[in-house]
């Protein structure tokens, strides 16, 4: 786990995002155990309650489950759920405003599609 905490959002959210990223990227797989609250708090030298709040957010969302006395694990289907959520967020945060602006400046669907295809060809 690599992260540099910043002021853009609360640390507990950054912890939650970091673990979610590891699930999406395949570094943590379904059934894998997540490092404990103590391990994460010691490694990053942050309060255990902050870490716990980040992990609880993952549990509440259904990406992680607790096994009493053993630890926390990546839930079945977590990667797919995260991908679906992120696609929805991507649409709402980025794509919808772009489409609204494209319509405002009278950009045609074909012009927009051409720009997207050109960008993908550059990769």
PyMOL commands that set and color helices and strands:
alter all, ss='L'
color gray80, all
select helices_A, chain A and resi 11-24+37-44+48-61+78-104+109-122
alter helices_A, ss='H'
color red, helices_A
select strands_A, chain A and resi 33-34+64-67+71-74
alter strands_A, ss='S'
color yellow, strands_A
deselect
rebuild
show_as cartoon
